[in-house]
Amino acid sequence: MNNSDDREQVDAIWRKTTVLDGIGGSPGVAVAPVLIVRPPVLDVPERRIAVSETETEWQRFEEARARTRQQLQQLRTRLDARARSGEAGILDAHLMVLDDDVMSARVRTEIVENQHNAERAVRDVANHFVKQFLQLEDPYMKERADDISDVGRRMIRNLLGITDELPESWETPCIIVAENLTPSETIALPREKVLGFALDRGSTTSHAALIARALEIPAVFGLRRITSIANPGDTLGIDGSRGMVILNPGPRELKRLNGIAAARADAQRGLEHLRNEPAVTPDGRRIPLYANIENINEMSTVDAYGAEGVGLFRTEYLWLASGCAVGEEQQTAVYAAAVRALRGRPLVIRAFDLGGDKFLGNVGLSSEANPFLGMRSIRYLLRHPEVFKAQLRAILRARAGGEVSVLLPMISDVAELRRSRELLEDSLHDLTTEGIVCPPIKLGAMIEIPSAALSADLLAEEVDFFSIGTNDLTQYTLAVDRINEHVAHLYQPAHPAVLRLIAFTIEAGRRHNRPVCVCGEMASDPLTALLLVGMGVDELSMAPASIPVVKDAIRKTTLEQARALAEEALASRSSAETIKSCRELLSQVAPELLPLV
């Protein structure tokens, strides 16, 4: 061993180099000193107020709510100005929580009837709803407990006259290490000083992750013990693509991380010219690339990243934002705005993916032992046709001048499709009777559970197109919760079983002349996107920011190469073998993109 190696080894031991694996929440690489953020515990006063004080205390609550609303609106403006992904709509959900009639009514009950001071009332009501959300099975909904807690803490700080918990800026660039970050804390961080997040908690669905991706800040979540082993001033290397952090990296690791960061920057700059270019292979196979969106605020990203339309509009977040059922008129306005923004480009609106666990207490459903296997998605909609028809009517009314389709979630058999089409035709007939002329609309089925994939040849006779949701298809096929850190390594979209189900669906679509789109995360990764192209998918829909890199990979890979990859993958015995083959192809046709994978 030479002297250089000796020095590196001693330095690593002295500085306690530690590697931690977590969940990659936002891609990218950064190296900077650690800044540990530990929000102070709020000392909430508790006192029983006199009856004569109740209205004064309620007025204090209203004044604090007004200050909180102003702060959230300012944060929304700040995020809207800084991010390219339209994630400023996240603050809309916070504003909805703030103005929620049910929550404010409970606060008033605590103040007026139970004679509790406003601080205690807000804390107890927020804790009540946080506890309810944490008991839900859906990972996305569990994350929403943080939103309620965030709004509650901000309200209490305003009641106590405490300023924001985080400073506006720091003297030097840093990487934030924390147990968790609320959405408002994440937005308040100065982008030019904060180079990354490393958090004990959180997941890819947390609002902190969404905002990190919007601001293009590398982030790793679910590290569990980073706050207990990191010290202020330690150097931290973060690789958000791999979900890995290195505490006090040695010279060799520093060189590697800095090299990856530089390569990523070069690769990103090389993609900027592709916005208005189509995704066409060198031998002429064109693959339309669409955007997945959750709210109307994200429509700006369709143009920003060169999407050819919207392949998945997740409408259930209208319910999440309002906390209750969304009426036909409000839906019509939202869908019509989306149609106008797309200017004739395709818009695929997924019917409400509602579930008993997602909207407990708001839609007349009780708790279920296994909500993922229970009354959710199309099952809920068919059980509540008034909800389903209101949405179908809104979509039909909004589609004037646009290419709009309806996508049905969690389809498992032909009967569900037939009943859904009956309701669509009933809605169309009702509108015609009312004097509202609406042309027929295409109906598609999501293939996201094994029974749908295995019966795709039967389903194809009942619908106009398929959209494969690879996230749920992988989870249901492998019986793996990808958010569960103990089994997340078993979540393998390239598993042979998953690939065979995808191949069966594509073949069924081809035989019946039904277009097949993939709208899951496999479409967002250039490695698996090339595999899907080779398997024969017609379209891909993904997070808007993923479009440039996937487009570049397709433009540099012939259909013949992609088909050869697919044949090899379908004959492989493991996900690892398939991903290795995908990586080898990408390194052959576009090695400059590897740092972005």
Residue, then its C-alpha position, 0 to 999 in steps of 0.5 A: m500500500n502506498n503512502s497516499d492509500d495509507r493517508e486516505q485510510v487513516d483519514a477515513i477512520w479518524r473521521k468515521t466515514t459512514v455509508l447509509d442507505g435510504i430512499g432516493g427522493s430527488p436525484g442528484v449529487a452534492v457534497a457540503p457541510v452538515l447543518i442539523v435542523r431540530p425544530p424546537v418543541l412548542d410549549v403549548p400553554e393549557r388553561r381553562i378559560a372563563v365563559s366570558e373569554t370564549e369569544t375573545e379566544w375565538q377571535r385570537f384564533e381567527e386572527a392567527r388563522a389570517r396570519t397563517r393564511q398570509q404566510l402560506q400564500q407568501l410561501r406559495t408565491r415563493l415556490d411558484a417563482r423558484a420551481r419549474s414543476g408547478e409544485a406550488g399547488i402543494l400549498d393549496a392543500h395547506l390552505m384547504v386544511l387551514d380553511d376546512d370547516v370541519m376542523s375549524a368547527r372542532v376548534r370552536t367546540e374546544i374553545v366555546e364548549n370545553q373552554h380551552n384556550a386557543e393554543r390548546a384547542v388547535r393542538d388537540v384538534a390537529n393531533h386528532f386528525v394527524k392520528q387519524f391519517l397515521q392510522l391509514e394504510d395508504p402511504y400517500m395519505k400517511e404523509r398528509a398527516d405532516d401537512i396537518s401538523d405543519v399547519g397546526r404548528r404554524m397556527i400555534r406559533n402565530l398564537l404565541g407570537i413566535t417567528d418562523e423556526l428556520p433562518e432565512s439563510w446561512e453563511t455557507p452552502c450546506i446539506i440539511v440533516a433532520e428527522n423530517l421537514t415539513p413542506s413550509e420548512t422545505i420551501a423556506l430554505p434558501r435554494e442557493k445555500v441548501l444543496g441537499f436533504a438527508l432525512d430520517r423519515g419521509s418517502t418518495t411521496s412526501h411533500a418534502a420529496l415533491i418540493a425537492r424534485a421541483l427545486e432540483i435539490p438532491a434528497v434522501f429519505g428514510l435514513r432512520r439514524i442520520t440525525s443521531i450520528a451526524n454532527p454539525g460541520d461534518t462533511l456529507g456526500i449525498d446521492g439522491s439517485r441511489g438513495m445513499v449518503i456518505l458521512n465524512p467521505g474520504p478523498r476517493e469518494l469525494k472525487r467520485l461524487n464530484g465527478i458524478a455531479a459534474a457529469r450530471a450537470d453536463a448531461q442536463r445541459g445537453l438535453e435542453h435543446l430537445r424540448n420541441e423535438p419528438a421522441v423518434t428512434p433512429d430507424g423511425r419508431r415514434i413514441p409519444l411522451y406524455a406528462n403525469i400531473e396531479n393538479i391544474n397548477e402543473m400544466s405549465t410543466v407540460d410545455a416546459y419539458g416538451a410533453e405531447g399532452v397529459g397521459l395521466f391526470r390524477t383527479e383524486y387530489l381534487w378531493l384531497a385538496s378540498g377534504c370533501a366531495v368535489g361537485e360537478e361544476q367545480q370539476t368541470a371548471v378544472y377539466a376545462a382549464a386543463v383542456r384549454a392549457l393543452r390546446g388540442r393535445p391529448l388529455v387522459i383523465r383518470a376517474f377518482d382513485l378513491g379508497g376507504d382509507k383515503f377519505l375516511g369519514n368524508v365519503g361515507l366509508s368505514s375503516e377496512a382491515n385491508p384497504f388496498l384490497g377493499m372498497r377503492s377505485i372503480r369498486y367505490l365508484l360503481r358502488h356510488p354511481e352518483v359520484f361517478k356520474a358527476q365526474l363523467r358529466a364534468i369530463l364530457r362537458a369540459r372536453a369541447g375542443g380537446e382530445v379527452s379520454v377517461l381512464l378507469p383505475m383498478i379494473s379487475d374484470v369485464a363486468e366493471l368495464r361494462r357497467s362503467r360504459e353504461l354509466l358513461e352512456d347514461s351521462l352522455h344521454d342525460l346531457t344531450t337531453e339537457g341540450i348540452v351536445c357532447p361527442p362520444i369519448k374514449l374509455g380506457a382501463m388501467i392495468e395495475i393488478p395481475s387479474a387485469a393483465l392476465s385477462a387483458d385479451l378479454l378487457a381489450e374488447e370492452v375499451d379503447f386503450f390500455s394504460i399500464g400502472t407499473n407501480d401498483l402492478t409491481q406491488y400487487t404482483l410481488a406482494v411488496d410495499r415499496i414504501n416499507e423500508h424492510v422490504a423495499h429491496l424486493y420491489q423490482p419492476a423488472h422482475p420476470a413476473v412483472l415483465r411477463l404481465i406487461a408483455f401479455t397486456i401489450e400483445a392483447g392490445r396489439r391483437h385488438n388494435r388497442p394502444v398501450c401506454v405505460c404511466g408508472e415509474m418504469a416509463s420515467d427511467p431511461l433504462t426501463a423506458l428503452l425496455l418498454v419500447g422494445m416490448g412494443v408499448d405505443e406511448l409513455s407517460m411520466a413525471p414531466a422532469s423525466i421527459p428530456v432524458v427519456k426522449d434523448a435515450i429513445r432518439k439514440t436507440t434503434l427499435e432493433q436494439a430495443r427489441a433485442l433488449a426486450e427479448e433478452a429481458l423476457a428470457s432472464r431469470s432475475s431483475a438484476e440480470t435485466i437491469k444489467s442488460c438495460r444499463e449495458l444498452l444505455s452505456q452503448v447508445a448514450p453513455e452521457l446519460l448514465p449519470l442521470v439514471 
